[in-house]
């Protein structure tokens, strides 16, 4: 039995002449279900969901901006950690620790303790942090890549190539999940994915040192 709370999104599909649809829960793996009464099932689930929402209090819209804000902070921390100013690098190191603690990421073997000295060449630390975040929190991929693209125009010729090496690679690997109906990160309308790809193409065309 599947409760209404366990149904995040539904997508109807057709496979081998049989009616099939995908249930994607808020957490966990998606389920593929076949039934000869697919239209009735989907209509009933949607009607029940609409009715249930009518009993819920209105929620603030700040939750919808959570991932975008987190993506921006990640980009700021990764780029700022490579800055030459010692005091700025120390402040960014503390921000990096705050982001990791907020997200619950504890496996950071290369990151110095909070408040300690940051090596003069912290590129390996920043790249390892980016790689581990991308692997642990793929749901932040589109927001991180969009924040990366919008930040490039404000960067000088020296930090721009560093940002290009730190950010896109680990996160671009996650894009396949946003077009896979069986993935927890599947985007049914594809709007944010198309926006991300468009921004990546634009910055590649605008900046010769981005490739």
C-alpha positions as CSV (number, residue, x, y, z in Angstrom):
1,X,0.0,0.0,0.0
2,X,1.2,3.5,-0.9
3,X,0.0,6.4,1.3
4,X,-0.8,9.9,-0.1
5,X,2.2,11.3,1.8
6,X,4.5,8.9,-0.1
7,X,3.4,10.2,-3.5
8,X,5.5,13.2,-4.6
9,X,4.9,13.4,-8.3
10,X,3.3,11.2,-11.0
11,X,4.2,10.7,-14.6
12,X,2.2,8.6,-17.0
13,X,4.1,6.4,-19.5
14,X,3.4,3.8,-22.2
15,X,5.5,0.7,-22.5
16,X,4.9,-2.4,-24.7
17,X,1.3,-1.5,-25.1
18,X,0.5,-1.5,-21.4
19,X,-0.5,1.5,-19.3
20,X,2.2,2.4,-16.9
21,X,3.0,5.3,-14.6
22,X,5.8,6.4,-12.3
23,X,5.3,7.4,-8.7
24,X,8.2,9.6,-7.5
25,X,8.1,10.0,-3.7
26,X,9.6,13.0,-1.9
27,X,12.4,10.6,-0.6
28,X,13.6,7.3,-1.9
29,X,13.4,5.4,-5.2
30,X,10.6,5.9,-7.8
31,X,8.1,3.1,-8.4
32,X,6.8,1.9,-11.8
33,X,3.2,0.6,-11.7
34,X,1.1,-1.0,-14.4
35,X,-2.7,-1.0,-14.4
36,X,-5.5,-1.2,-17.0
37,X,-7.2,1.7,-15.1
38,X,-4.4,4.2,-15.2
39,X,-6.6,7.2,-16.0
40,X,-8.9,6.4,-13.1
41,X,-6.0,5.9,-10.7
42,X,-4.2,9.1,-11.6
43,X,-7.5,11.1,-11.5
44,X,-8.3,9.7,-8.0
45,X,-4.8,10.4,-6.7
46,X,-4.8,14.0,-7.9
47,X,-8.3,14.6,-6.6
48,X,-7.3,13.3,-3.1
49,X,-4.1,15.4,-3.1
50,X,-6.0,18.6,-4.0
51,X,-8.5,17.8,-1.2
52,X,-5.7,17.2,1.3
53,X,-4.0,20.5,0.4
54,X,-7.2,22.4,1.2
55,X,-6.8,21.4,4.9
56,X,-3.1,22.6,5.1
57,X,-2.2,26.1,6.2
58,X,-0.5,28.4,3.7
59,X,3.3,28.1,3.8
60,X,5.8,30.9,3.2
61,X,7.6,30.9,-0.2
62,X,11.0,31.1,1.4
63,X,11.3,27.3,1.2
64,X,11.2,27.5,-2.5
65,X,14.2,29.7,-2.5
66,X,16.3,27.5,-0.2
67,X,18.2,25.6,-2.9
68,X,19.0,28.7,-5.0
69,X,20.4,30.5,-1.9
70,X,22.4,27.4,-0.9
71,X,23.8,27.1,-4.5
72,X,24.9,30.8,-4.4
73,X,26.7,30.3,-1.1
74,X,28.5,27.2,-2.4
75,X,29.8,29.1,-5.4
76,X,30.9,32.1,-3.2
77,X,32.7,29.8,-0.8
78,X,34.5,27.8,-3.6
79,X,35.7,30.8,-5.4
80,X,36.5,32.9,-2.3
81,X,38.6,30.1,-0.8
82,X,41.2,30.6,-3.6
83,X,41.6,34.3,-2.9
84,X,45.1,35.6,-2.1
85,X,44.0,37.6,0.9
86,X,44.6,35.5,4.1
87,X,41.8,37.1,6.1
88,X,39.2,36.6,3.3
89,X,40.3,33.0,2.9
90,X,39.9,32.4,6.6
91,X,36.4,33.9,6.6
92,X,35.5,31.8,3.5
93,X,36.8,28.7,5.3
94,X,34.4,29.3,8.2
95,X,31.6,29.8,5.6
96,X,32.5,26.5,4.0
97,X,32.3,24.8,7.4
98,X,28.9,26.4,8.0
99,X,27.6,25.1,4.7
100,X,28.9,21.6,5.4
101,X,27.3,21.6,8.9
102,X,24.0,23.0,7.6
103,X,23.8,20.3,4.9
104,X,25.1,17.6,7.2
105,X,28.3,16.8,5.3
106,X,30.9,15.5,7.6
107,X,33.4,13.7,5.4
108,X,35.8,16.5,4.6
109,X,39.4,15.1,5.0
110,X,41.2,17.9,3.2
111,X,39.4,20.8,4.8
112,X,41.4,22.5,7.6
113,X,39.5,22.9,11.0
114,X,37.3,25.9,11.3
115,X,39.3,29.0,12.3
116,X,42.6,27.5,11.3
117,X,45.2,28.6,8.7
118,X,44.3,28.1,5.1
119,X,47.2,27.0,2.8
120,X,48.3,29.5,0.2
121,X,47.2,27.1,-2.6
122,X,43.8,25.9,-1.4
123,X,42.7,24.7,-4.9
124,X,42.7,21.0,-4.0
125,X,40.7,21.7,-0.8
126,X,38.0,23.7,-2.8
127,X,37.9,21.1,-5.6
128,X,37.5,18.2,-3.1
129,X,34.7,20.1,-1.3
130,X,32.9,20.8,-4.6
131,X,33.2,17.1,-5.7
132,X,31.9,15.8,-2.4
133,X,29.0,18.2,-2.4
134,X,28.0,17.3,-5.9
135,X,28.1,13.6,-5.0
136,X,26.1,14.0,-1.8
137,X,23.6,16.6,-2.8
138,X,22.8,16.3,-6.6
139,X,19.5,18.1,-6.0
140,X,21.5,21.3,-5.7
141,X,23.1,20.8,-9.2
142,X,20.9,23.2,-11.2
143,X,21.1,26.0,-8.6
144,X,24.9,25.7,-8.3
145,X,25.5,25.7,-12.0
146,X,23.2,28.7,-12.5
147,X,24.9,30.6,-9.7
148,X,28.3,29.7,-11.3
149,X,27.2,31.0,-14.7
150,X,25.8,34.3,-13.4
151,X,28.9,34.9,-11.2
152,X,31.4,34.6,-14.1
153,X,30.7,38.0,-15.6
154,X,31.7,39.6,-12.2
155,X,35.0,37.7,-12.0
156,X,38.3,39.0,-13.4
157,X,40.5,37.2,-15.8
158,X,42.5,35.4,-13.1
159,X,39.8,33.9,-10.8
160,X,37.5,33.0,-13.8
161,X,39.6,30.0,-15.0
162,X,39.9,28.8,-11.4
163,X,36.1,28.9,-11.0
164,X,35.8,27.0,-14.2
165,X,38.0,24.2,-12.9
166,X,36.4,24.1,-9.5
167,X,32.7,24.1,-10.2
168,X,31.2,22.8,-13.5
169,X,33.0,19.4,-13.8
170,X,31.7,17.6,-10.6
171,X,28.2,19.0,-11.0
172,X,27.6,18.5,-14.7
173,X,27.9,14.8,-14.2
174,X,24.6,15.0,-12.3
175,X,22.6,16.5,-15.2
176,X,21.5,13.0,-16.5
177,X,19.4,12.5,-13.4
178,X,17.2,15.5,-14.3
179,X,16.0,13.8,-17.6
180,X,15.6,10.3,-16.2
181,X,12.0,9.6,-15.1
182,X,13.3,7.0,-12.6
183,X,15.5,9.5,-10.9
184,X,14.5,11.3,-7.7
185,X,15.7,14.5,-9.4
186,X,13.7,14.2,-12.6
187,X,12.3,17.5,-13.9
188,X,9.0,16.8,-15.7
189,X,8.7,20.2,-17.4
190,X,12.5,20.6,-17.9
191,X,12.3,24.4,-17.5
192,X,15.2,24.8,-15.0
193,X,17.3,22.2,-16.8
194,X,16.9,24.1,-20.1
195,X,17.8,27.4,-18.3
196,X,20.9,25.8,-16.9
197,X,22.1,24.4,-20.2
198,X,21.4,27.8,-21.9
199,X,23.5,29.6,-19.3
200,X,26.3,27.2,-19.7
201,X,26.3,27.6,-23.4
202,X,26.2,31.4,-23.1
203,X,29.2,31.7,-20.7
204,X,31.2,29.3,-22.9
205,X,30.5,31.5,-25.9
206,X,31.2,34.8,-24.0
207,X,34.4,33.9,-22.2
208,X,37.3,32.5,-24.1
209,X,38.9,31.1,-20.9
210,X,35.8,29.1,-20.2
211,X,35.6,25.7,-22.0
